[in-house]
Amino acid sequence: MHNGIIDLRSDTVTRPNTEMRKAMAEAEVGDDVYGEDPTINALQEEVAEMFGKEAALFVPSGTMANQICLKAHTQPGDEVIIHPWAHIMRAESGAGAALSSVQFRPVGNPDGSMDVKEVAASIQSGENPHHAPTRLICMENTHNFAGGAVVPVEGIDAVAAVAKENGLAMHLDGARVLNAAVVLDVRPDKIASNFDSGTLCFSKGLGAPVGSIIYGTKNFVNRCLRFRKMFGGGLRQAGILAAAARHALKHNVERLAEDHNNAKLLAAGFEEIKHLSLPKGMPESNLLFFSCGHPKISTERFVAGLKEEGILIGATSGDVARAVTHLDISREDVEQTIAAARRILNN
Ligand SMILES: Cc1ncc(COP(=O)(O)O)c(C=O)c1O
């Protein structure tokens, strides 16, 4: 459902449908800073169970979820091993430096995974006074800037084994971890099992208007509770938002496969159009990165041409654009987008 505009900029642009709004309107609420919002409490229990963890904590955004976890895992001056394109390092306004005073050590492959040997070689024990002690390894799944890549469970297990050997904690930026679970056809707790903490966003492919969640041990989540307050994320009658998240978990998880299929359909259409190019084997989920190599029409110009036809595409850096399929994008929208691309590029 949309208002004539095909908005492929992000899966954050979805709007709550009538049923979700009804669930929100009817939510039982209380003061969540006092721990008294029954809908939030129910959501937290459901999510903890879903990821095989002891506890969960509702927070306003994915950025806040990640940054609270960073803060709870580290001390100022610690080092964090993280993929060079990770959202936590690249797209959260320098929060790791500003709020937790951590130093990032980028390690990772273009497919969103991490090379275990490289991870092992990057760990610093802290015995040498010149070194920042490594405390945490952060992974992302699906990996946004690696083209929505899905990191297989074995790839996580291998990194986790190194983390364990060295007494390091593991954090998952799981903004789109349910997309990964759907692609891998595994339960979410299988992906989360080797992580000490993880996140999930309700406001992306799941279609809720606001909200993310942290999961981990009871102790860890209690620590996070304090930092949620410190970062200004303590909410009051937010059961209205948790009701949207619960509705999304009930109705919008399995259907993520439709978004993945639509992204593949879009890729197949673009691949047949001369001058459009995509990374080989992509997309793996709902994010599609592409470039336009037409001698006279740059990627930027191509994206502007689509905009003139009412089709919005997210520009990323340089010559790469990103199209994202989601709840409000139908197969027909994808077909219209391919047809418009053909018209603009004259083929
Ligand atoms: C992988 C990843 N992590 C975290 C976030 C941050 O989420 P939010 O926009 O809710 O702060 C995003 C947002 O797009 C993301 O793609």
The ligand as a Tripos MOL2 file, in Angstrom:
@<TRIPOS>MOLECULE
LIG
   16    16     1     0     0
SMALL
NO_CHARGES

@<TRIPOS>ATOM
      1 C1         22.4140   -2.7300   10.5300 C.3       1 LIG1
      2 C2         21.8060   -1.5640   11.2150 C.ar      1 LIG1
      3 N1         22.0060   -1.3860   12.5350 N.ar      1 LIG1
      4 C3         21.4740   -0.3660   13.2040 C.ar      1 LIG1
      5 C4         20.6730    0.5520   12.5760 C.ar      1 LIG1
      6 C5         20.1410    1.7300   13.3620 C.3       1 LIG1
      7 O1         18.7870    1.7050   13.5240 O.3       1 LIG1
      8 P1         17.9560    3.0720   13.8760 P.3       1 LIG1
      9 O2         17.7920    3.7720   12.5810 O.co2     1 LIG1
     10 O3         16.6810    2.5510   14.4610 O.co2     1 LIG1
     11 O4         18.7610    3.8370   14.8560 O.co2     1 LIG1
     12 C6         20.4260    0.4230   11.2050 C.ar      1 LIG1
     13 C7         19.5750    1.4020   10.5130 C.2       1 LIG1
     14 O5         19.3480    1.3580    9.3390 O.2       1 LIG1
     15 C8         21.0120   -0.6590   10.5050 C.ar      1 LIG1
     16 O6         20.8290   -0.8220    9.1930 O.3       1 LIG1
@<TRIPOS>BOND
     1     1     2 1
     2     2     3 ar
     3     2    15 ar
     4     3     4 ar
     5     4     5 ar
     6     5     6 1
     7     5    12 ar
     8     6     7 1
     9     7     8 1
    10     8     9 2
    11     8    10 1
    12     8    11 1
    13    12    13 1
    14    12    15 ar
    15    13    14 2
    16    15    16 1
@<TRIPOS>SUBSTRUCTURE
     1 LIG1         1 GROUP 0 **** ****
